[in-house]
Amino acid sequence: MMEEEELEFVEELEAVLQLTPEVQLAIEQVFPSQDPLDRADFNAVEYINTLFPTEQSLANIDEVVNKIRLKIRRLDDNIRTVVRGQTNVGQDGRQALEEAQKAIQQLFGKIKDIKDKAEKSEQMVKEITRDIKQLDHAKRHLTTSITTLNHLHMLAGGVDSLEAMTRRRQYGEVANLLQGVMNVLEHFHKYMGIPQIRQLSERVKAAQTELGQQILADFEEAFPSQGTKRPGGPSNVLRDACLVANILDPRIKQEIIKKFIKQHLSEYLVLFQENQDVAWLDKIDRRYAWIKRQLVDYEEKYGRMFPREWCMAERIAVEFCHVTRTELAKIMRTRAKEIEVKLLLFAIQRTTNFEGFLAKRFSGCTLTDGTLKKLESPPPSTNPFLEDEPTPEMEELATEKGDLDQPKKPKAPDNPFHGIVSKCFEPHLYVYIESQDKNLGELIDRFVADFKAQGPPKPNTDEGGAVLPSCADLFVYYKKCMVQCSQLSTGEPMIALTTIFQKYLREYAWKILSGNLPKTTTSSGGLTISSLLKEKEGSEVAKFTLEELCLICSILSTAEYCLATTQQLEEKLKEKVDVSLIERINLTGEMDTFSVISSSIQLLVQDLDAACDPALTAMSKMQWQNVEHVGDQSPYVTSVILHIKQNVPIIRDNLASTRKYFTQFCIKFANSFIPKFITHLFKCKPISMVGAEQLLLDTHSLKMVLLDLPSIGSQVVRKAPASYTKIVVKGMTRAEMILKVVMAPHEPLVVFVDNYIKLLTDCNTETFQKILDMKGLKRSEQSSMLELLRQRLPTPPSGAESSSSLSLTAPTPEQESSRIRKLEKLIKKRL
């Protein structure tokens, strides 16, 4: 009973002392301890086992018990001290709270006293300063009155003086006085209800009107609209009048500028009338020379008369440009049939040079938003198509065509004067486009003639197949035309030029590339098996010559160059053309015309494939049932390897600059040759056991040669691409598996069928029947085997069957295993 009561007490104590995880974590953070007794998951049994791990350790149990008792007494003393210390805490806390409340009450009382005193002080200050504020208001009003009276006196006197000076044309004094009168008058806007003030304001307006009319009359007298200009330099009166015009209504200033420029350009309109010889495009230089002389004359005679901020020289030049653009557009419409491309380019070049001259001399500050569209700076280009310096070919081509030299430096993209005159030429750029169409047509015809005269390119096995030089010439000319046209216009003419580019890209692809591909020919004489086996050179199938192979590779390399360069051409055209026309630039169709790449690869594959056909035909017509022993590789294998070694190194060396297309050639040849080889393999029937072994040896030899095809005959051995190796291994392994099935005995039937299903993953009845034909079985024997195959195809053979399928239980299995091992040893020996 005592023990049960103690256990219940312990459980109750543990339940009371069970703390939440949050409280336990807080205790551990405040009082960190490594003592096991302080842990929340303390286990007395584990603790005792730690103290007494062995029976021998029980010898010092008394010492351990004494230490624990001592620790208990210390804990009791600490607990007792803490409990006694907390006895008076409650009473001390209540006392401290009462003292704090009393201090707060005293603080509120003091704050209230201070607030009352502050309100009394504020009231006292208001009473003291009431009189001072009245004095301040009076002073402010008095000051305003005095200032207003002074302004009124100045306004009245200024109006009188202004009227007197206006009558005496003292514009220098009027300029200063008028500005002061107008500034003073601004102070009286709120007093316009007073008659006297309103009368003074009306007198000022009348004086301004009179000044404007008087100044205009003075300029009309000095620079009459009809007749010649007054000799001599400008007077000081007119210079001061311009200062007054700056203050008057802006319309006065505009009228002065308009009349002066009109009078200044009147001689130009007479000299370059439409019916004058100097008005035509061939003498356009005289127009620009005339305005340059006039600008120099203006600076000498009238440079100081007009204020600098009026920019009169620039205004004269801008108006000259507007007049010239109108006159040139009119005369070109009248004489459109006389415009030739050389004359047009000459006029455009001189005009753009003049626009560049204006950009260097003037800032363009007088140009309004509606005058012309300012160019946006194009984004920085990383395309190398136009970043190269002009090539010698480009310069030579320009000389041959007789085109005018273009400025060495392109126009600055921020030229505010660009197009201010040259816009008038844009409607007539069709002449330039038609000229480029004709030139490109002649260029293509010349390329065709040169190709026929020079013949195919010479074999080149050192640096790879060369790109046809005509291709570089064509794109150099494209570059020249694009740069030239972009300087003339970035609108519809660029779209028209793009259409011309598209036309001749297609013609180049058809006439130069596709049109010069060698045509495939077939041999007229028949090939006999014996002749092939004896390898008579005179009986070989007709195939491409070395020059023809090099030509095909050169056309392929050229087509690749054209494809890449056409992409760059499209990007640069989009950079040059207006943003709104970018979507109309699309050369995708022209890129598709360079599909001659695939045609070239197909020709190379067909040539090598056709060269191997006689050998495969000889293989299928050999009497394989009469082969008595397994020897070295068959003659047809030697013939195939010979053709491969003749063609592949030439193709590889001439496609050195385009390795990816050589890889495509290898892949396409493998995809073509291997199925054809398997097809001819099925034609080899009937086959004896020894014949099948010889075919298996030949197949392995061809497999090794095909795996080495990309680097055959090369001093530098490279690993074949993984995609190509996968195709060869998969195809030739299938041929080997077919021969292994042929070598296996066909009895018992179940084992033979299961062996076929296991070795050929793509097994079907058609392939199975071909294998049976190769074994020379009769149709009556084949029917039962085909029926068995159809039954076993839906359910793959079990593991036991498949494991036993290779260890055939036919008669004399040891003999069959021995023959297969001999064949494997022979293959290893050859390798």
VENKA-V984761 format. One record per helix or strand. SS is the DSSP state (hx for helix, st for strand). FROM is the first residue (numbers start at 0). LEN is the number of residues. If there is no record, write none. Layout:
BEGIN
<<SS:FROM:LEN> <SS:FROM:LEN>>
END
This chain:
BEGIN
<<hx:1:15> <hx:20:10> <hx:35:3> <hx:43:8> <hx:55:30> <hx:88:80> <hx:170:16> <hx:188:3> <hx:194:28> <hx:235:12> <hx:249:22> <hx:276:3> <hx:280:22> <hx:307:3> <hx:311:23> <hx:335:3> <hx:340:21> <hx:391:10> <hx:421:7> <hx:429:25> <hx:468:20> <hx:491:25> <hx:528:6> <hx:536:3> <hx:545:31> <hx:578:6> <hx:587:34> <hx:623:3> <hx:634:20> <hx:658:25> <hx:688:19> <hx:708:3> <hx:721:22> <hx:748:11> <hx:764:11> <hx:778:15> <hx:798:7> <hx:812:18>>
END
